[in-house]
Structures are given as structure tokens and as C-alpha cells.
């Protein structure tokens, strides 16, 4: 069998509990990377830039 290494630190073996990561810490790191990479969402407007009613 091949030993699955953690894709984050590539040092420790993946823990079945946190597969494919070795720990929750590495799992969180991956999650944060994922969020960071997809944080920019096209079409997402700035908050508070809604059309404001104009007083004539
Ligand atoms: Zn790890």
C-alpha cells in the first residue's frame, strides 16, 4: 500500500480522520487557500453601493 502524505505539509501521513490531510490544522490551511483563491467573485458589488434614491 502507498502511504498518503498530507498535501499541505507533505511530511506527515494523512490521518483517516482528516483525510487527505494529516491534521485539522492542515485541513484548515487548505480551506483557507481555497477561499483565498476564490474570494474574488465577479459581479459581487461593494456593500453600500446600491442605487440610492435621489431627491429631486
Ligand atoms: Zn499536514
PDB file of the backbone (N, CA, C, O) and the ligand in Angstrom, with CONECT records:
HET     ZN  A 101       1
ATOM      1  N   UNK A   1       0.841  -1.208   0.000  1.00  0.00           N
ATOM      2  CA  UNK A   1       0.000   0.000   0.000  1.00  0.00           C
ATOM      3  C   UNK A   1       0.869   1.249   0.000  1.00  0.00           C
ATOM      4  O   UNK A   1       1.956   1.272   0.579  1.00  0.00           O
ATOM      5  N   UNK A   2       0.377   2.265  -0.650  1.00  0.00           N
ATOM      6  CA  UNK A   2       1.122   3.522  -0.653  1.00  0.00           C
ATOM      7  C   UNK A   2       0.675   4.394   0.512  1.00  0.00           C
ATOM      8  O   UNK A   2      -0.492   4.421   0.903  1.00  0.00           O
ATOM      9  N   UNK A   3       1.636   5.085   1.028  1.00  0.00           N
ATOM     10  CA  UNK A   3       1.322   5.965   2.148  1.00  0.00           C
ATOM     11  C   UNK A   3       0.880   7.320   1.621  1.00  0.00           C
ATOM     12  O   UNK A   3       1.594   7.972   0.858  1.00  0.00           O
ATOM     13  N   UNK A   4      -0.281   7.720   2.031  1.00  0.00           N
ATOM     14  CA  UNK A   4      -0.801   9.011   1.589  1.00  0.00           C
ATOM     15  C   UNK A   4      -0.222  10.116   2.457  1.00  0.00           C
ATOM     16  O   UNK A   4      -0.452  10.182   3.664  1.00  0.00           O
ATOM     17  N   UNK A   5       0.533  10.975   1.800  1.00  0.00           N
ATOM     18  CA  UNK A   5       1.105  12.085   2.545  1.00  0.00           C
ATOM     19  C   UNK A   5       0.185  13.288   2.497  1.00  0.00           C
ATOM     20  O   UNK A   5      -0.549  13.501   1.532  1.00  0.00           O
ATOM     21  N   UNK A   6       0.242  14.047   3.537  1.00  0.00           N
ATOM     22  CA  UNK A   6      -0.571  15.247   3.617  1.00  0.00           C
ATOM     23  C   UNK A   6      -0.183  16.208   2.493  1.00  0.00           C
ATOM     24  O   UNK A   6       0.996  16.530   2.350  1.00  0.00           O
ATOM     25  N   UNK A   7      -1.136  16.670   1.700  1.00  0.00           N
ATOM     26  CA  UNK A   7      -0.864  17.569   0.586  1.00  0.00           C
ATOM     27  C   UNK A   7      -0.401  18.949   1.038  1.00  0.00           C
ATOM     28  O   UNK A   7       0.126  19.722   0.238  1.00  0.00           O
ATOM     29  N   UNK A   8      -0.591  19.251   2.280  1.00  0.00           N
ATOM     30  CA  UNK A   8      -0.206  20.571   2.782  1.00  0.00           C
ATOM     31  C   UNK A   8       1.237  20.591   3.247  1.00  0.00           C
ATOM     32  O   UNK A   8       2.050  21.360   2.734  1.00  0.00           O
ATOM     33  N   UNK A   9       1.552  19.762   4.204  1.00  0.00           N
ATOM     34  CA  UNK A   9       2.916  19.784   4.735  1.00  0.00           C
ATOM     35  C   UNK A   9       3.788  18.714   4.084  1.00  0.00           C
ATOM     36  O   UNK A   9       5.015  18.776   4.150  1.00  0.00           O
ATOM     37  N   UNK A  10       3.148  17.745   3.463  1.00  0.00           N
ATOM     38  CA  UNK A  10       3.887  16.679   2.780  1.00  0.00           C
ATOM     39  C   UNK A  10       4.909  16.009   3.673  1.00  0.00           C
ATOM     40  O   UNK A  10       5.925  15.503   3.198  1.00  0.00           O
ATOM     41  N   UNK A  11       4.651  16.006   4.904  1.00  0.00           N
ATOM     42  CA  UNK A  11       5.581  15.379   5.835  1.00  0.00           C
ATOM     43  C   UNK A  11       4.910  14.251   6.597  1.00  0.00           C
ATOM     44  O   UNK A  11       5.469  13.171   6.786  1.00  0.00           O
ATOM     45  N   UNK A  12       3.722  14.535   7.016  1.00  0.00           N
ATOM     46  CA  UNK A  12       3.032  13.545   7.834  1.00  0.00           C
ATOM     47  C   UNK A  12       2.080  12.712   6.993  1.00  0.00           C
ATOM     48  O   UNK A  12       1.619  13.127   5.930  1.00  0.00           O
ATOM     49  N   UNK A  13       1.810  11.554   7.494  1.00  0.00           N
ATOM     50  CA  UNK A  13       0.840  10.715   6.815  1.00  0.00           C
ATOM     51  C   UNK A  13      -0.558  11.252   7.068  1.00  0.00           C
ATOM     52  O   UNK A  13      -0.853  11.807   8.127  1.00  0.00           O
ATOM     53  N   UNK A  14      -1.389  11.076   6.090  1.00  0.00           N
ATOM     54  CA  UNK A  14      -2.763  11.555   6.231  1.00  0.00           C
ATOM     55  C   UNK A  14      -3.488  10.747   7.293  1.00  0.00           C
ATOM     56  O   UNK A  14      -3.399   9.521   7.370  1.00  0.00           O
ATOM     57  N   UNK A  15      -4.191  11.486   8.085  1.00  0.00           N
ATOM     58  CA  UNK A  15      -4.974  10.834   9.136  1.00  0.00           C
ATOM     59  C   UNK A  15      -6.357  10.531   8.571  1.00  0.00           C
ATOM     60  O   UNK A  15      -7.019  11.417   8.032  1.00  0.00           O
ATOM     61  N   UNK A  16      -6.787   9.291   8.694  1.00  0.00           N
ATOM     62  CA  UNK A  16      -8.115   8.913   8.178  1.00  0.00           C
ATOM     63  C   UNK A  16      -9.200   9.868   8.634  1.00  0.00           C
ATOM     64  O   UNK A  16     -10.210  10.069   7.959  1.00  0.00           O
ATOM     65  N   UNK A  17      -8.966  10.443   9.784  1.00  0.00           N
ATOM     66  CA  UNK A  17      -9.947  11.349  10.371  1.00  0.00           C
ATOM     67  C   UNK A  17     -10.005  12.660   9.598  1.00  0.00           C
ATOM     68  O   UNK A  17     -11.054  13.297   9.501  1.00  0.00           O
ATOM     69  N   UNK A  18      -8.854  13.049   9.050  1.00  0.00           N
ATOM     70  CA  UNK A  18      -8.785  14.342   8.360  1.00  0.00           C
ATOM     71  C   UNK A  18      -8.342  14.179   6.912  1.00  0.00           C
ATOM     72  O   UNK A  18      -7.891  15.132   6.278  1.00  0.00           O
ATOM     73  N   UNK A  19      -8.473  12.989   6.410  1.00  0.00           N
ATOM     74  CA  UNK A  19      -8.061  12.707   5.049  1.00  0.00           C
ATOM     75  C   UNK A  19      -8.516  13.792   4.086  1.00  0.00           C
ATOM     76  O   UNK A  19      -9.639  14.273   4.242  1.00  0.00           O
ATOM     77  N   UNK A  20      -7.725  14.215   3.100  1.00  0.00           N
ATOM     78  CA  UNK A  20      -6.373  13.683   2.862  1.00  0.00           C
ATOM     79  C   UNK A  20      -5.301  14.420   3.657  1.00  0.00           C
ATOM     80  O   UNK A  20      -4.122  14.369   3.306  1.00  0.00           O
ATOM     81  N   UNK A  21      -5.692  15.083   4.691  1.00  0.00           N
ATOM     82  CA  UNK A  21      -4.721  15.846   5.472  1.00  0.00           C
ATOM     83  C   UNK A  21      -4.294  15.077   6.713  1.00  0.00           C
ATOM     84  O   UNK A  21      -4.908  14.083   7.100  1.00  0.00           O
ATOM     85  N   UNK A  22      -3.225  15.568   7.320  1.00  0.00           N
ATOM     86  CA  UNK A  22      -2.690  14.850   8.466  1.00  0.00           C
ATOM     87  C   UNK A  22      -3.330  15.336   9.756  1.00  0.00           C
ATOM     88  O   UNK A  22      -3.302  14.657  10.782  1.00  0.00           O
ATOM     89  N   UNK A  23      -3.895  16.506   9.680  1.00  0.00           N
ATOM     90  CA  UNK A  23      -4.473  17.057  10.899  1.00  0.00           C
ATOM     91  C   UNK A  23      -5.502  18.114  10.534  1.00  0.00           C
ATOM     92  O   UNK A  23      -5.625  18.522   9.379  1.00  0.00           O
ATOM     93  N   UNK A  24      -6.210  18.527  11.513  1.00  0.00           N
ATOM     94  CA  UNK A  24      -7.221  19.548  11.270  1.00  0.00           C
ATOM     95  C   UNK A  24      -6.553  20.862  10.862  1.00  0.00           C
ATOM     96  O   UNK A  24      -7.094  21.649  10.085  1.00  0.00           O
ATOM     97  N   UNK A  25      -5.379  21.062  11.407  1.00  0.00           N
ATOM     98  CA  UNK A  25      -4.628  22.270  11.105  1.00  0.00           C
ATOM     99  C   UNK A  25      -4.363  22.363   9.601  1.00  0.00           C
ATOM    100  O   UNK A  25      -4.613  23.397   8.983  1.00  0.00           O
ATOM    101  N   UNK A  26      -3.864  21.294   9.032  1.00  0.00           N
ATOM    102  CA  UNK A  26      -3.570  21.293   7.607  1.00  0.00           C
ATOM    103  C   UNK A  26      -4.868  21.369   6.805  1.00  0.00           C
ATOM    104  O   UNK A  26      -4.911  21.975   5.734  1.00  0.00           O
ATOM    105  N   UNK A  27      -5.887  20.770   7.313  1.00  0.00           N
ATOM    106  CA  UNK A  27      -7.178  20.829   6.641  1.00  0.00           C
ATOM    107  C   UNK A  27      -7.658  22.277   6.572  1.00  0.00           C
ATOM    108  O   UNK A  27      -8.189  22.721   5.554  1.00  0.00           O
ATOM    109  N   UNK A  28      -7.466  22.995   7.657  1.00  0.00           N
ATOM    110  CA  UNK A  28      -7.864  24.403   7.691  1.00  0.00           C
ATOM    111  C   UNK A  28      -7.029  25.227   6.730  1.00  0.00           C
ATOM    112  O   UNK A  28      -7.535  26.131   6.066  1.00  0.00           O
ATOM    113  N   UNK A  29      -5.753  24.907   6.662  1.00  0.00           N
ATOM    114  CA  UNK A  29      -4.857  25.640   5.767  1.00  0.00           C
ATOM    115  C   UNK A  29      -5.346  25.504   4.333  1.00  0.00           C
ATOM    116  O   UNK A  29      -5.385  26.479   3.582  1.00  0.00           O
ATOM    117  N   UNK A  30      -5.716  24.295   3.966  1.00  0.00           N
ATOM    118  CA  UNK A  30      -6.192  24.057   2.614  1.00  0.00           C
ATOM    119  C   UNK A  30      -7.478  24.824   2.365  1.00  0.00           C
ATOM    120  O   UNK A  30      -7.685  25.389   1.291  1.00  0.00           O
ATOM    121  N   UNK A  31      -8.323  24.833   3.356  1.00  0.00           N
ATOM    122  CA  UNK A  31      -9.607  25.520   3.220  1.00  0.00           C
ATOM    123  C   UNK A  31      -9.380  27.015   3.016  1.00  0.00           C
ATOM    124  O   UNK A  31     -10.038  27.654   2.195  1.00  0.00           O
ATOM    125  N   UNK A  32      -8.451  27.547   3.768  1.00  0.00           N
ATOM    126  CA  UNK A  32      -8.166  28.977   3.656  1.00  0.00           C
ATOM    127  C   UNK A  32      -7.573  29.307   2.295  1.00  0.00           C
ATOM    128  O   UNK A  32      -7.869  30.350   1.712  1.00  0.00           O
ATOM    129  N   UNK A  33      -6.749  28.425   1.805  1.00  0.00           N
ATOM    130  CA  UNK A  33      -6.180  28.639   0.470  1.00  0.00           C
ATOM    131  C   UNK A  33      -7.289  28.651  -0.565  1.00  0.00           C
ATOM    132  O   UNK A  33      -7.307  29.458  -1.493  1.00  0.00           O
ATOM    133  N   UNK A  34      -8.194  27.739  -0.369  1.00  0.00           N
ATOM    134  CA  UNK A  34      -9.295  27.615  -1.322  1.00  0.00           C
ATOM    135  C   UNK A  34     -10.131  28.889  -1.323  1.00  0.00           C
ATOM    136  O   UNK A  34     -10.505  29.407  -2.375  1.00  0.00           O
ATOM    137  N   UNK A  35     -10.411  29.376  -0.132  1.00  0.00           N
ATOM    138  CA  UNK A  35     -11.197  30.604  -0.017  1.00  0.00           C
ATOM    139  C   UNK A  35     -10.438  31.771  -0.619  1.00  0.00           C
ATOM    140  O   UNK A  35     -11.017  32.601  -1.320  1.00  0.00           O
ATOM    141  N   UNK A  36      -9.153  31.834  -0.349  1.00  0.00           N
ATOM    142  CA  UNK A  36      -8.330  32.936  -0.836  1.00  0.00           C
ATOM    143  C   UNK A  36      -8.305  32.948  -2.357  1.00  0.00           C
ATOM    144  O   UNK A  36      -8.264  34.011  -2.977  1.00  0.00           O
ATOM    145  N   UNK A  37      -8.329  31.772  -2.948  1.00  0.00           N
ATOM    146  CA  UNK A  37      -8.248  31.673  -4.394  1.00  0.00           C
ATOM    147  C   UNK A  37      -9.554  31.985  -5.087  1.00  0.00           C
ATOM    148  O   UNK A  37      -9.579  32.341  -6.265  1.00  0.00           O
ATOM    149  N   UNK A  38     -10.630  31.850  -4.353  1.00  0.00           N
ATOM    150  CA  UNK A  38     -11.936  32.058  -4.975  1.00  0.00           C
ATOM    151  C   UNK A  38     -12.682  33.197  -4.296  1.00  0.00           C
ATOM    152  O   UNK A  38     -13.908  33.300  -4.350  1.00  0.00           O
ATOM    153  N   UNK A  39     -11.894  34.039  -3.662  1.00  0.00           N
ATOM    154  CA  UNK A  39     -12.531  35.107  -2.898  1.00  0.00           C
ATOM    155  C   UNK A  39     -13.131  36.148  -3.815  1.00  0.00           C
ATOM    156  O   UNK A  39     -14.176  36.727  -3.520  1.00  0.00           O
ATOM    157  N   UNK A  40     -12.456  36.383  -4.940  1.00  0.00           N
ATOM    158  CA  UNK A  40     -12.930  37.394  -5.872  1.00  0.00           C
ATOM    159  C   UNK A  40     -14.046  36.823  -6.735  1.00  0.00           C
ATOM    160  O   UNK A  40     -13.813  36.009  -7.628  1.00  0.00           O
ATOM    161  N   UNK A  41     -15.227  37.257  -6.453  1.00  0.00           N
ATOM    162  CA  UNK A  41     -16.370  36.754  -7.201  1.00  0.00           C
ATOM    163  C   UNK A  41     -16.882  37.841  -8.144  1.00  0.00           C
ATOM    164  O   UNK A  41     -17.332  38.896  -7.696  1.00  0.00           O
ATOM    165  N   UNK A  42     -16.814  37.582  -9.444  1.00  0.00           N
ATOM    166  CA  UNK A  42     -17.299  38.558 -10.429  1.00  0.00           C
ATOM    167  C   UNK A  42     -18.763  38.892 -10.188  1.00  0.00           C
ATOM    168  O   UNK A  42     -19.587  38.007  -9.959  1.00  0.00           O
ATOM    169  N   UNK A  43     -19.067  40.156 -10.242  1.00  0.00           N
ATOM    170  CA  UNK A  43     -20.467  40.542 -10.077  1.00  0.00           C
ATOM    171  C   UNK A  43     -20.786  40.916  -8.647  1.00  0.00           C
ATOM    172  O   UNK A  43     -21.846  41.470  -8.356  1.00  0.00           O
ATOM    173  N   UNK A  44     -19.863  40.609  -7.760  1.00  0.00           N
ATOM    174  CA  UNK A  44     -20.111  40.943  -6.365  1.00  0.00           C
ATOM    175  C   UNK A  44     -19.872  42.437  -6.163  1.00  0.00           C
ATOM    176  O   UNK A  44     -18.748  42.917  -6.310  1.00  0.00           O
ATOM    177  N   UNK A  45     -20.907  43.147  -5.834  1.00  0.00           N
ATOM    178  CA  UNK A  45     -20.780  44.592  -5.677  1.00  0.00           C
ATOM    179  C   UNK A  45     -20.345  44.945  -4.262  1.00  0.00           C
ATOM    180  O   UNK A  45     -20.538  44.183  -3.314  1.00  0.00           O
ATOM    181  N   UNK A  46     -19.766  46.100  -4.157  1.00  0.00           N
ATOM    182  CA  UNK A  46     -19.362  46.558  -2.827  1.00  0.00           C
ATOM    183  C   UNK A  46     -20.593  46.831  -1.983  1.00  0.00           C
ATOM    184  O   UNK A  46     -21.649  47.230  -2.474  1.00  0.00           O
ATOM    185  N   UNK A  47     -20.415  46.605  -0.737  1.00  0.00           N
ATOM    186  CA  UNK A  47     -21.535  46.856   0.153  1.00  0.00           C
ATOM    187  C   UNK A  47     -21.801  48.345   0.243  1.00  0.00           C
ATOM    188  O   UNK A  47     -20.864  49.135   0.364  1.00  0.00           O
ATOM    189  N   UNK A  48     -23.020  48.727   0.187  1.00  0.00           N
ATOM    190  CA  UNK A  48     -23.344  50.147   0.333  1.00  0.00           C
ATOM    191  C   UNK A  48     -23.311  50.887  -0.982  1.00  0.00           C
ATOM    192  O   UNK A  48     -23.473  52.107  -1.013  1.00  0.00           O
ATOM    193  N   UNK A  49     -23.101  50.158  -2.085  1.00  0.00           N
ATOM    194  CA  UNK A  49     -23.061  50.834  -3.377  1.00  0.00           C
ATOM    195  C   UNK A  49     -24.379  50.636  -4.115  1.00  0.00           C
ATOM    196  O   UNK A  49     -24.462  50.802  -5.332  1.00  0.00           O
ATOM    197  N   UNK A  50     -25.364  50.294  -3.380  1.00  0.00           N
ATOM    198  CA  UNK A  50     -26.682  50.129  -4.006  1.00  0.00           C
ATOM    199  C   UNK A  50     -27.165  51.469  -4.554  1.00  0.00           C
ATOM    200  O   UNK A  50     -26.712  52.539  -4.149  1.00  0.00           O
ATOM    201  N   UNK A  51     -28.088  51.362  -5.477  1.00  0.00           N
ATOM    202  CA  UNK A  51     -28.623  52.612  -6.032  1.00  0.00           C
ATOM    203  C   UNK A  51     -29.381  53.347  -4.938  1.00  0.00           C
ATOM    204  O   UNK A  51     -30.308  52.817  -4.326  1.00  0.00           O
ATOM    205  N   UNK A  52     -28.966  54.558  -4.718  1.00  0.00           N
ATOM    206  CA  UNK A  52     -29.639  55.329  -3.701  1.00  0.00           C
ATOM    207  C   UNK A  52     -30.709  56.189  -4.322  1.00  0.00           C
ATOM    208  O   UNK A  52     -30.524  56.760  -5.397  1.00  0.00           O
ATOM    209  N   UNK A  53     -31.811  56.275  -3.646  1.00  0.00           N
ATOM    210  CA  UNK A  53     -32.895  57.157  -4.146  1.00  0.00           C
ATOM    211  C   UNK A  53     -32.418  58.605  -4.154  1.00  0.00           C
ATOM    212  O   UNK A  53     -31.886  59.118  -3.170  1.00  0.00           O
ATOM    213  N   UNK A  54     -32.626  59.225  -5.274  1.00  0.00           N
ATOM    214  CA  UNK A  54     -32.158  60.613  -5.359  1.00  0.00           C
ATOM    215  C   UNK A  54     -33.312  61.573  -5.156  1.00  0.00           C
ATOM    216  O   UNK A  54     -34.415  61.390  -5.670  1.00  0.00           O
ATOM    217  N   UNK A  55     -33.014  62.587  -4.396  1.00  0.00           N
ATOM    218  CA  UNK A  55     -34.047  63.600  -4.145  1.00  0.00           C
ATOM    219  C   UNK A  55     -33.984  64.664  -5.240  1.00  0.00           C
ATOM    220  O   UNK A  55     -32.957  65.303  -5.468  1.00  0.00           O
ATOM    221  N   UNK A  56     -35.098  64.820  -5.890  1.00  0.00           N
ATOM    222  CA  UNK A  56     -35.126  65.860  -6.918  1.00  0.00           C
ATOM    223  C   UNK A  56     -35.600  67.159  -6.326  1.00  0.00           C
ATOM    224  O   UNK A  56     -35.694  68.162  -7.033  1.00  0.00           O
TER     225      UNK A  56
HETATM  226 ZN    ZN A 101      -0.134  18.114   7.179  1.00  0.00          ZN
END
